[in-house]
């Protein structure tokens, strides 16, 4: 039986909510974490089917000076291994091993686009510059996870020497916030080359974040047993610290003036502080503000309007395969984390103007026309392919392989198909086409070897984690973001207009990802503990 009065209630059991809960529980707070699903982790979750292990969302983790310090600070042991990455275009595959691999990547691009040699050199030069910025940005353990009062050695040996370099790097980064498409338009003439470099990024991703991918590839690691082990470890730590976790419950009302939340089971809980680590639009839709002071209501409505008029970032379509073929067969072709593009042509207008026209005229188009567009889209796209068993052999039955194939997908298209009544058919057609493209292009051994398959669409993601527009990382990149999204003022990103209510997680920072979700979870906990000390 869970008591209904808590120091802090945390809504949302992804890594942001788990982090906030763990730190508050460690400080002796009476905390309750409420999660709508039966399992914790959100997109940092793993599951098994028929002995095959799959990761539901994130395929690997990147430390970014945040994850490992957090684990160390909470005294959590997590078995880890490197998660090497391969890049492929058509029949050329590059295994990324170290910094020298960037030169091989340059040569790979020149092999496909010899007329763009000078431009490729310029892009690679920019990538090298960004990699140096990344070395500074994440060059030390994030001080938020250090006890600075006790660890004076860290302050004088690491933090103080690093801080001027960090501030200088931030100023340089801020000059690279132009969308990567605009940067490439100015540098690269060949539209196919521009697409090959950028089409696996979210639309309008800032240049700095987009072209930092080589640094990220070298930083990827994989928890033994799957990505979901991170969420499991945080959940176990919370329980061990005396925190309460309630799963399978959806918060339906927030009443700030009474400091109450209610769930879909009719239970009401009282809080002193609330951390909202779930979909941020939902918080603004279910908060009852009528009895709050007028100045708070005005500020709340202003933020709410911006929030509801903004769209979430792009979603993904993911195909899961159970394959009757040993891991070694796939390991001869690529690493367990593989970004692959079957055609050097690039998506071109298929994912821009043609998609806009398709969405605009959807009601007048027949299935054949929509599927014809889908054919072209899937043949030219870039795929993120993950084989968990190549990272940890225990994650697939002996002699068999589990494979995860993902690509960026437009939620609005799947929503229109659903409203037209043929989502199941469209999903099946998408599965068929993805399997054909990948087996024809890079993994011919998939043919006639697939035992079973299933998929997650943007609609599945929206339903499972209640993420607006099925977004997987946060807000769609636009000129004015509805939340604070600068790392140097990340501490402000956890504040809301509502008294004693804080926000954290994928919706609180852009670009987000696991490290920023963890960081905002910790920052929200810090704000609560600081306000308690001040009182």
C-alpha positions as CSV (number, residue, x, y, z in Angstrom):
1,X,0.0,0.0,0.0
2,X,1.5,3.3,-1.0
3,X,1.0,6.3,1.3
4,X,-0.5,9.3,-0.6
5,X,1.6,12.1,0.9
6,X,5.2,12.6,-0.5
7,X,8.0,15.1,-0.4
8,X,8.3,14.7,-4.1
9,X,6.3,12.9,-6.8
10,X,8.1,12.2,-10.1
11,X,5.9,11.5,-13.2
12,X,7.6,9.5,-15.9
13,X,9.9,6.5,-15.5
14,X,12.3,7.2,-18.3
15,X,16.0,7.9,-17.3
16,X,15.2,11.5,-16.4
17,X,12.5,10.5,-13.9
18,X,14.6,7.7,-12.6
19,X,17.6,9.9,-12.1
20,X,15.7,12.6,-10.3
21,X,14.0,9.9,-8.1
22,X,17.3,8.2,-7.2
23,X,19.0,11.5,-6.1
24,X,16.0,12.6,-4.1
25,X,15.7,9.3,-2.4
26,X,19.4,9.3,-1.6
27,X,18.9,12.5,0.3
28,X,16.2,10.9,2.5
29,X,13.2,12.4,0.7
30,X,10.0,10.4,0.7
31,X,9.5,10.0,-3.1
32,X,7.1,8.3,-5.4
33,X,7.8,7.6,-9.1
34,X,4.7,7.1,-11.2
35,X,5.1,5.4,-14.7
36,X,2.3,4.7,-17.1
37,X,3.9,1.5,-18.4
38,X,4.6,-1.8,-16.6
39,X,8.3,-1.4,-17.3
40,X,10.6,1.5,-16.6
41,X,13.0,3.2,-19.0
42,X,10.8,4.7,-21.7
43,X,13.0,4.5,-24.8
44,X,15.9,3.2,-22.7
45,X,14.3,-0.2,-22.5
46,X,15.0,-3.8,-23.5
47,X,12.8,-6.8,-24.0
48,X,12.9,-10.4,-25.1
49,X,10.8,-12.5,-27.5
50,X,11.4,-16.2,-28.1
51,X,14.9,-15.9,-26.6
52,X,15.8,-13.0,-28.9
53,X,16.8,-9.8,-27.1
54,X,15.9,-6.4,-28.5
55,X,16.4,-2.7,-27.4
56,X,13.1,-0.8,-27.7
57,X,14.5,2.6,-28.4
58,X,18.1,3.6,-27.9
59,X,20.6,1.2,-29.5
60,X,23.7,2.3,-27.6
61,X,24.7,4.9,-25.0
62,X,27.2,7.7,-25.2
63,X,28.8,9.0,-21.9
64,X,29.1,12.7,-22.8
65,X,30.8,13.2,-19.4
66,X,27.4,12.4,-17.7
67,X,26.4,8.8,-17.7
68,X,29.5,7.3,-16.1
69,X,29.9,10.0,-13.5
70,X,26.2,9.5,-12.6
71,X,26.7,5.8,-12.1
72,X,29.8,6.3,-10.1
73,X,28.1,8.9,-7.9
74,X,25.2,6.7,-7.2
75,X,27.5,3.7,-6.7
76,X,25.8,1.7,-9.4
77,X,27.8,-1.0,-11.1
78,X,26.9,-1.7,-14.7
79,X,28.8,-4.1,-17.0
80,X,29.7,-2.4,-20.2
81,X,31.4,-3.0,-23.5
82,X,32.3,-0.8,-26.5
83,X,29.7,-0.6,-29.2
84,X,31.7,-0.2,-32.4
85,X,30.0,1.4,-35.4
86,X,30.1,0.7,-39.1
87,X,29.1,3.1,-41.9
88,X,28.0,1.8,-45.3
89,X,27.0,3.2,-48.7
90,X,25.9,0.6,-51.3
91,X,28.7,-2.1,-51.3
92,X,31.3,-0.1,-49.4
93,X,31.5,-0.5,-45.7
94,X,33.8,1.3,-43.2
95,X,34.4,0.1,-39.7
96,X,35.0,3.0,-37.4
97,X,37.9,2.2,-35.1
98,X,39.6,5.5,-34.1
99,X,40.3,9.0,-35.3
100,X,42.1,7.7,-38.4
101,X,38.7,6.3,-39.6
102,X,37.7,9.9,-40.4
103,X,40.3,9.9,-43.2
104,X,38.9,6.6,-44.5
105,X,35.4,8.1,-44.4
106,X,36.6,11.0,-46.4
107,X,38.1,8.6,-49.0
108,X,34.9,6.6,-49.1
109,X,32.9,9.8,-49.9
110,X,35.5,10.8,-52.6
111,X,35.2,7.3,-54.1
112,X,31.4,7.9,-54.7
113,X,31.6,11.6,-55.5
114,X,35.0,12.3,-57.1
115,X,33.9,15.6,-58.6
116,X,33.3,16.9,-55.0
117,X,36.8,16.1,-53.6
118,X,37.5,19.6,-52.5
119,X,34.1,20.1,-50.9
120,X,34.5,16.7,-49.0
121,X,37.8,17.9,-47.7
122,X,36.1,21.0,-46.4
123,X,33.3,19.1,-44.7
124,X,35.8,16.7,-43.1
125,X,37.9,19.7,-41.9
126,X,34.7,21.0,-40.2
127,X,34.1,17.6,-38.6
128,X,37.6,17.5,-37.2
129,X,37.1,21.0,-35.7
130,X,33.9,19.9,-34.1
131,X,35.5,16.8,-32.7
132,X,38.0,19.0,-30.9
133,X,35.2,21.1,-29.5
134,X,33.5,17.9,-28.3
135,X,36.7,16.8,-26.6
136,X,36.5,20.1,-24.6
137,X,32.7,20.0,-24.1
138,X,32.7,16.5,-22.6
139,X,36.4,16.5,-21.6
140,X,35.8,16.1,-17.8
141,X,33.2,14.5,-15.6
142,X,30.2,16.8,-15.5
143,X,30.6,18.8,-12.2
144,X,26.9,18.4,-11.5
145,X,27.7,14.8,-10.5
146,X,30.6,15.7,-8.3
147,X,30.7,16.7,-4.6
148,X,32.6,19.9,-5.1
149,X,32.8,20.7,-1.3
150,X,34.7,17.5,-0.7
151,X,36.5,16.9,-4.0
152,X,38.8,19.9,-4.0
153,X,41.3,18.0,-6.1
154,X,38.7,17.8,-8.9
155,X,38.1,21.6,-8.7
156,X,41.7,22.6,-8.9
157,X,43.1,19.9,-11.2
158,X,40.3,19.6,-13.6
159,X,37.4,22.0,-13.3
160,X,39.2,25.4,-13.1
161,X,41.7,24.6,-15.9
162,X,38.8,23.3,-18.0
163,X,36.3,26.2,-17.4
164,X,37.9,28.9,-19.7
165,X,38.3,26.3,-22.5
166,X,34.6,25.4,-22.0
167,X,33.4,29.0,-22.2
168,X,35.5,29.6,-25.3
169,X,34.2,26.4,-26.9
170,X,30.6,27.3,-26.2
171,X,31.1,30.6,-28.0
172,X,32.4,28.7,-31.0
173,X,29.5,26.2,-30.8
174,X,27.0,29.0,-30.7
175,X,28.3,30.2,-34.1
176,X,27.5,26.7,-35.5
177,X,23.8,26.6,-34.8
178,X,22.7,27.1,-38.4
179,X,20.8,24.0,-39.6
180,X,23.1,21.4,-41.1
181,X,21.1,21.5,-44.4
182,X,22.0,25.2,-44.7
183,X,25.6,24.6,-43.9
184,X,25.9,21.9,-46.5
185,X,24.0,24.0,-49.1
186,X,26.7,26.6,-48.8
187,X,29.6,24.2,-48.9
188,X,28.6,21.2,-51.1
189,X,27.1,21.5,-54.7
190,X,26.1,17.9,-55.3
191,X,22.7,17.4,-53.7
192,X,23.2,13.6,-53.4
193,X,26.4,14.2,-51.4
194,X,24.6,16.6,-49.2
195,X,21.9,14.0,-48.5
196,X,24.3,11.2,-47.8
197,X,26.0,13.3,-45.2
198,X,22.9,14.6,-43.5
199,X,19.8,12.5,-44.2
200,X,20.0,10.4,-41.0
201,X,19.8,13.5,-38.9
202,X,16.6,15.2,-37.7
203,X,15.5,18.0,-39.9
204,X,17.2,21.3,-39.2
205,X,19.6,19.8,-36.7
206,X,22.2,22.4,-35.7
207,X,25.4,21.9,-37.6
208,X,27.5,21.5,-34.5
209,X,25.3,18.7,-33.2
210,X,24.9,17.0,-36.6
211,X,28.6,16.9,-37.5
212,X,29.7,15.8,-34.1
213,X,28.5,12.3,-35.0
214,X,32.0,10.9,-35.5
215,X,32.9,11.8,-31.9
216,X,29.7,10.1,-30.8
217,X,30.4,6.9,-32.8
218,X,33.8,6.6,-31.0
219,X,32.1,7.1,-27.6
220,X,29.3,4.5,-27.9
221,X,29.1,1.8,-25.3
222,X,26.6,-1.0,-24.6
223,X,25.5,-2.3,-21.2
224,X,25.9,-6.0,-20.8
225,X,22.4,-7.5,-21.1
226,X,21.1,-4.6,-23.2
227,X,20.4,-0.9,-23.0
228,X,17.5,-1.5,-20.6
229,X,20.0,-2.5,-17.9
230,X,20.6,1.1,-17.2
231,X,16.9,1.7,-16.3
232,X,16.8,-1.5,-14.3
233,X,19.8,-0.5,-12.3
234,X,18.4,2.9,-11.5
235,X,15.0,1.4,-10.5
236,X,16.8,-1.1,-8.2
237,X,18.8,1.8,-6.7
238,X,15.6,3.8,-6.0
239,X,14.0,0.8,-4.2
240,X,17.2,0.2,-2.3
241,X,17.2,3.8,-1.1
242,X,13.6,3.5,0.1
243,X,11.9,5.2,-2.8
244,X,8.5,4.1,-4.1
245,X,7.7,3.2,-7.7
246,X,4.2,2.8,-9.1
247,X,3.9,1.4,-12.6
248,X,0.8,1.0,-14.8
249,X,-0.7,4.3,-13.7
250,X,-1.4,7.4,-15.8
251,X,-1.5,10.8,-14.1
252,X,-4.7,12.5,-15.3
253,X,-4.9,15.7,-13.3
254,X,-2.4,18.1,-11.7
255,X,-3.8,20.6,-9.2
256,X,-1.0,23.0,-8.3
257,X,-2.7,25.2,-5.8
258,X,-3.6,22.1,-3.7
259,X,-0.4,20.3,-4.6
260,X,-2.3,17.2,-5.7
261,X,-2.1,14.7,-8.6
262,X,-4.7,12.1,-9.5
263,X,-4.2,9.0,-11.7
264,X,-6.5,7.0,-13.9
265,X,-7.3,4.6,-11.1
266,X,-8.9,7.3,-9.1
267,X,-6.0,7.6,-6.6
268,X,-5.0,11.1,-5.3
269,X,-1.5,11.9,-4.1
270,X,-0.2,15.0,-2.2
271,X,3.2,16.4,-3.0
272,X,5.5,19.2,-1.7
273,X,7.3,19.2,-5.1
274,X,6.5,17.6,-8.4
275,X,9.0,16.6,-11.2
276,X,7.3,16.1,-14.5
277,X,9.6,13.8,-16.6
278,X,6.9,12.7,-19.1
279,X,5.5,14.4,-22.2
280,X,5.5,18.2,-21.5
281,X,2.4,19.0,-23.6
282,X,0.5,16.6,-21.3
283,X,1.5,18.6,-18.2
284,X,0.2,21.8,-19.7
285,X,-3.0,20.2,-20.8
286,X,-4.0,18.5,-17.5
287,X,-2.9,21.2,-15.0
288,X,-5.8,23.0,-13.4
289,X,-4.7,26.6,-12.8
290,X,-8.0,28.4,-12.1
291,X,-7.2,29.0,-8.4
292,X,-3.6,30.2,-8.9
293,X,-2.6,33.9,-8.7
294,X,-3.3,35.8,-11.9
295,X,0.4,36.5,-12.7
296,X,1.1,32.8,-12.6
297,X,-1.9,31.9,-14.8
298,X,-0.8,34.5,-17.4
299,X,2.7,33.2,-17.5
300,X,1.4,29.6,-17.6
301,X,-0.9,30.3,-20.5
302,X,1.9,32.1,-22.4
303,X,4.2,29.1,-22.1
304,X,1.3,26.7,-22.8
305,X,0.5,28.4,-26.1
306,X,4.1,28.2,-27.2
307,X,4.3,24.6,-26.1
308,X,1.1,23.5,-27.9
309,X,2.0,25.3,-31.1
310,X,5.3,23.6,-31.3
311,X,5.8,20.1,-32.7
312,X,7.9,17.3,-31.4
313,X,10.9,16.1,-33.3
314,X,10.8,13.3,-35.9
315,X,9.8,9.8,-35.0
316,X,11.1,6.4,-36.2
317,X,9.8,3.2,-37.8
318,X,11.6,0.1,-36.4
319,X,11.5,-3.4,-37.8
320,X,12.5,-6.3,-35.4
321,X,13.7,-9.5,-37.0
322,X,14.3,-13.0,-35.6
323,X,16.7,-14.7,-38.1
324,X,17.7,-18.3,-38.5
325,X,21.4,-17.5,-39.2
326,X,24.4,-17.3,-36.8
327,X,25.7,-14.0,-35.6
328,X,29.1,-14.7,-37.2
329,X,27.5,-14.4,-40.7
330,X,26.4,-10.9,-40.0
331,X,29.6,-10.0,-38.1
332,X,31.6,-10.6,-41.3
333,X,29.7,-7.8,-42.9
334,X,29.3,-5.1,-40.3
335,X,29.6,-4.2,-36.6
336,X,26.6,-4.5,-34.3
337,X,25.8,-0.8,-34.8
338,X,25.6,0.0,-38.4
339,X,24.4,3.1,-40.4
340,X,23.7,2.0,-43.9
341,X,22.5,3.8,-47.1
342,X,21.7,1.5,-50.0
343,X,22.0,4.2,-52.7
344,X,24.4,7.0,-53.3
345,X,21.6,9.1,-54.9
346,X,20.2,10.4,-51.6
347,X,16.6,11.1,-50.7
348,X,16.5,14.5,-52.5
349,X,13.0,15.9,-52.6
350,X,11.5,12.5,-51.7
351,X,11.6,13.4,-48.0
352,X,11.0,17.1,-48.6
353,X,8.8,18.5,-51.3
354,X,7.3,15.2,-52.4
355,X,6.4,14.3,-48.8
356,X,4.8,17.7,-48.3
357,X,2.7,17.3,-51.4
358,X,1.7,13.7,-50.3
359,X,0.6,14.9,-46.9
360,X,-1.3,17.9,-48.4
361,X,-3.1,15.8,-51.0
362,X,-3.4,12.6,-49.0
363,X,-7.2,12.5,-49.1
364,X,-7.2,12.5,-52.9
365,X,-4.5,9.9,-53.4
366,X,-5.0,6.2,-53.8
367,X,-3.0,3.5,-51.9
368,X,-0.9,2.8,-55.0
369,X,0.4,6.3,-55.2
370,X,1.3,6.4,-51.5
371,X,3.0,3.0,-51.7
372,X,4.9,4.2,-54.8
373,X,6.3,7.1,-52.8
374,X,7.1,4.7,-50.0
375,X,9.1,2.5,-52.4
376,X,11.3,5.4,-53.5
377,X,11.6,6.7,-49.9
378,X,12.9,3.4,-48.6
379,X,15.3,2.7,-51.4
380,X,17.0,6.0,-50.9
381,X,16.9,6.3,-47.1
382,X,19.6,5.7,-44.5
383,X,19.0,3.0,-41.9
384,X,20.3,2.5,-38.4
385,X,20.8,-1.3,-37.9
386,X,21.5,-2.9,-34.6
387,X,22.4,-6.5,-33.9
388,X,22.5,-6.9,-30.1
389,X,24.1,-10.3,-30.2
390,X,27.2,-8.9,-31.9
391,X,27.7,-6.8,-28.8
392,X,26.7,-9.5,-26.2
393,X,26.4,-13.0,-27.5
394,X,24.0,-14.0,-24.7
395,X,21.3,-11.8,-26.4
396,X,20.4,-14.3,-29.2
397,X,19.7,-18.0,-29.2
398,X,22.6,-20.2,-30.3
399,X,23.0,-20.2,-34.1
400,X,20.5,-17.3,-34.6
401,X,20.4,-13.5,-34.8
402,X,18.1,-10.7,-33.7
403,X,18.2,-7.6,-35.8
404,X,16.7,-4.1,-35.4
405,X,16.3,-1.9,-38.4
406,X,15.2,1.8,-38.0
407,X,14.7,4.9,-40.1
408,X,13.4,8.4,-39.4
409,X,9.7,8.5,-40.2
410,X,7.0,11.2,-40.4
411,X,4.4,10.8,-37.7
412,X,1.8,12.8,-39.7
413,X,1.9,10.3,-42.5
414,X,1.2,7.3,-40.2
415,X,-1.5,9.3,-38.5
416,X,-3.3,10.0,-41.8
417,X,-3.0,6.4,-42.8
418,X,-4.5,5.4,-39.5
419,X,-7.4,7.8,-39.9
420,X,-7.9,6.4,-43.4
421,X,-8.3,2.9,-41.8
422,X,-5.3,1.0,-43.3
423,X,-2.5,1.4,-40.8
424,X,-2.0,-2.3,-40.3
425,X,-1.7,-2.8,-44.1
426,X,0.6,0.1,-44.4
427,X,2.8,-1.1,-41.6
428,X,3.0,-4.6,-43.2
429,X,3.9,-3.1,-46.6
430,X,6.6,-1.0,-44.9
431,X,8.0,-4.1,-43.2
432,X,8.1,-6.0,-46.6
433,X,9.8,-3.2,-48.4
434,X,12.4,-2.5,-45.7
435,X,13.3,-6.2,-45.6
436,X,13.6,-6.3,-49.4
437,X,15.8,-3.2,-49.5
438,X,18.2,-4.4,-46.8
439,X,18.4,-8.1,-48.0
440,X,18.9,-7.0,-51.7
441,X,21.6,-4.4,-50.7
442,X,23.7,-5.5,-47.8
443,X,22.4,-8.6,-46.0
444,X,21.4,-11.2,-48.7
445,X,21.6,-13.9,-46.1
446,X,18.3,-12.5,-44.7
447,X,16.4,-14.0,-47.6
448,X,14.3,-16.9,-46.5
449,X,15.9,-16.9,-43.1
450,X,13.5,-14.6,-41.2
451,X,11.7,-16.7,-38.6
452,X,9.5,-13.9,-37.3
453,X,9.2,-10.1,-37.5
454,X,7.2,-7.3,-35.9
455,X,7.6,-3.5,-35.9
456,X,7.0,-0.2,-34.0
457,X,5.7,2.7,-35.9
458,X,5.5,6.4,-34.8
459,X,1.9,5.6,-33.7
460,X,3.3,2.8,-31.5
461,X,5.8,5.2,-29.9
462,X,3.1,7.8,-29.3
463,X,0.9,5.3,-27.6
464,X,3.6,3.6,-25.6
465,X,5.4,6.6,-24.1
466,X,2.8,9.3,-24.7
467,X,5.3,11.4,-26.6
468,X,3.5,14.1,-28.7
469,X,3.9,13.4,-32.4
470,X,5.7,10.2,-31.5
471,X,8.9,12.2,-31.1
472,X,12.0,10.4,-29.7
473,X,14.3,13.2,-28.7
474,X,12.4,16.4,-28.0
475,X,11.2,19.4,-29.9
476,X,11.4,19.8,-33.6
477,X,14.3,22.2,-34.4
478,X,12.9,25.7,-35.2
479,X,13.9,29.3,-34.9
480,X,12.3,29.8,-31.5
481,X,12.2,26.8,-29.2
482,X,9.5,26.6,-26.5
483,X,12.0,25.5,-23.9
484,X,15.5,26.6,-22.9
485,X,18.0,24.7,-25.1
486,X,21.4,26.1,-24.4
487,X,23.8,23.8,-22.4
488,X,25.3,26.8,-20.5
489,X,22.0,27.6,-18.9
490,X,20.7,24.0,-18.7
491,X,19.9,24.5,-15.0
492,X,17.1,26.9,-16.0
493,X,15.5,24.3,-18.3
494,X,14.0,22.4,-15.4
495,X,11.8,25.3,-14.2
496,X,8.1,25.7,-15.0
497,X,5.7,28.6,-14.4
498,X,3.9,26.4,-11.8
499,X,4.9,26.7,-8.1
500,X,6.9,23.7,-6.9
501,X,6.7,21.9,-10.2
502,X,9.8,21.1,-12.3
503,X,10.4,19.5,-15.6
504,X,13.0,17.0,-16.8
505,X,13.8,14.7,-19.7
506,X,13.5,14.5,-23.4
507,X,11.1,17.4,-23.6
508,X,13.1,19.7,-21.4
509,X,16.2,20.1,-23.6
510,X,17.0,20.0,-27.3
511,X,18.9,18.1,-28.6
512,X,18.1,15.6,-25.8
513,X,19.2,12.0,-25.7
514,X,20.1,9.9,-22.7
515,X,22.9,12.2,-21.3
516,X,20.7,15.3,-21.3
517,X,17.8,13.4,-19.9
518,X,20.0,12.3,-17.0
519,X,21.4,15.7,-16.5
520,X,18.0,17.4,-16.4
521,X,16.8,14.8,-13.9
522,X,19.7,15.6,-11.7
523,X,19.2,19.4,-12.1
524,X,15.6,19.0,-11.2
525,X,16.5,17.1,-8.0
526,X,19.1,19.8,-7.2
527,X,16.5,22.6,-7.5
528,X,14.2,20.8,-5.1
529,X,17.0,20.1,-2.5
530,X,18.2,23.7,-2.9
531,X,14.7,25.2,-2.2
532,X,14.4,22.9,0.8
533,X,17.7,24.2,2.2
534,X,16.6,27.8,1.6
535,X,13.4,27.3,3.4
